[in-house]
Amino acid sequence: MTLSASSITRRRALRATGSAAIVAASGLLAARAWSQPRKLNFAWNATAFCLSPVVVAQERGYFERNGLSVELTNYTGSTDQLLESLATGKADAAVGMIHRWLKPLESGFDVKIVGSSHGGCVRLVGVKEAGVTKLADLKGKTIGVSDIASPGKNFFSILLKKNGIDADKDVAWRQYPADLLDIAVNKGEIQAIADGDPNIYLIEKRNKARYVEIATNLSGEYKDKVCCILGARGELVRKDRPVVAALVRSIVQASDYVADNPNESAKLFASYAPKVGVDDLQALLGTLTHRHHPTGRSLRDEVEFYARDFQSVGVLKPGTNVARFADHVSVDVLG
């Protein structure tokens, strides 16, 4: 069943509280705040299926109904380069993984976290034949990653520590191109893989019997935590907050649409990910929490939560005051 935008907004207004209620109740007000659509350049990774709300917001008119004319720019560079493009005004806003953003933001990029989209999309799988079926089995083993500074490496280092395993001393990490991780398994070079979907999903699909899911970034205390966040350049937030608020509302509304309509959302996204079939995209979207997209104080608190985690494994500096850091990098544009 496909819901109209107004129906989705009404449903959210009934069940939402706090800042989410503000989002729903004021969803279409931005379009009336200015006579012409406000133009924004929005940077994103067009191959990241978890960012389907960006496509939905564009294709189903959420940006337009919130008074925006958004140009999507496919950005495949490093996170540092992405945040630099925001800080220097080459782009106005972007989406990305909180696991990648916090360290560069600690370095001083003039970028503010203003919204979010969902939780999920990072997984750790073990190789059954290597005897790796749970976290404790990883001691003395090698974990393959597609980037030594990847969200998978950062997040699972934290999870390992919380389970009594030193991610620097008790396990080894080896970097491979994402499409060669299963080949590294075949060669016996790694006994587990920490990466994002759809890559792990496709690896498992080729040999489902070989792998077992050990954990995800929704495991345990993380089940209600955000993954992908929305950021805007600092100057835009300071000088034109209503425009940033309209952008946040658009992504929140589109995320709700994805949660309510994963099948239709997969069809919309399919043209952006030609290597992944619609059926696979539908299955993948079902693993994410697009209903969880905190804003305002709730988002700021999750930023602090992650900052403490990352500081505990040395990603953030020991001297960083994480509460002040969260206050500095997070802005409630809806309040």
Disulfide bonds with the S-S distance in Angstrom:
none
